[in-house]
Amino acid sequence: QVQLQESGPGLVKPSQTLSLTCSVSGGSISSGGYYWNWIRQHPGKGLEWIAYSYNSGSTYYNPSLKSRLSISVDTSKNQFSLRLSSVTAADTAVYYCARAHESGYGLRFDYWGQGTLVTVSS
Amino acid sequence: DIQMTQSPSSLSASVGDRVTITCRASQKISSYLNWYQQKPGKAPKLLISAASSLQSGVPSRFSGSGSGTDFTLTISSLQPEDFATYYCQQGYSTVTFGGGTKVEI
């Protein structure tokens, strides 16, 4: 059973960089066919896809966030990470990591972390 | 970008009711449509993929239909554990989620 777990600071100051890590267990992050994603949910709102990494290095970012985003993969630790720079209060959200599978009908998210709340405040 | 519009944004229902949630895409997406259930404080759970394919372990009272731009999630007989928020998600062009439909008593 694949499990994902987010970790990182719960409080980030405005203009600083938000950094989160997702640890994957029960499966190898370097095994082919999967996409490793970050998704966020603003308080009381819907879901916003942020970015994914696949094939242990290729990445794709949400165009609306691309200029501030970086996603990386550490196969030795079976982890992937998110960095979002120049944060504002609008980046306050629950951040999820999730595994996606290409089903022949696009990506579907089959395993999720429990989510971690990140608050941007001074 | 493909926009996904769900309706209604919320609905009130009772146990045993038949519930229908609609998701409309801003352009044709074939059957590149998934449905998720999210309960408070929890991560979303995949219910249906490719518009109508029920995931393993998901009760058969859930069903999905549609193709192109218009899609439907139906719960044939609402159970207490089904009170939650439901999201559609398109996978035709990267990823976009609908705004969600909250099903409440």
Interface residues (C-beta under 8 A of the other chain):
Chain A: N37 G46 L47 E48 W49 Y60 N62 P63 Y96 A98 A100 S103 G104 Y105 G106 L107 R108 F109 D110 W112 G113 Q114 G115
Chain B: D1 S30 S31 Y32 L33 N34 Y36 K42 A43 P44 K45 L46 S49 A50 A51 Y87 Q89 Q90 G91 Y92 T94 V95 T96 F97 G98 G99 G100
